[in-house]
Amino acid sequence: MSAVFKQVIENIKQLSPDERALVAHCLISSLETGQDDNVDEAWAALAEKRYLELESGMVKGVSWDNIKNEVKGQDD
């Protein structure tokens, strides 16, 4: 393990949870190679489609509490 790596780990321990989450995001993003030029448009189109489905009543949303409870139930 390099000295730089050890220093980074020590510094991370001093960050807030939000700051650590941002560091994690930056690290993961730095591993990505290349980006599909149409990815932003595809995500925007999917978000619009999902929004319209919710607004029209075609699909029903699920609360975050329900999702957490379902996941916790699977761990038992």
Secondary structure, DSSP 8 states (H G I E B T S, - for coil): --HHHHHHHHHHTTS-HHHHHHHHHHHHHHH-----TTHHHHHHHHHHHHHHHHHHTSS----HHHHHHHHHHHH-
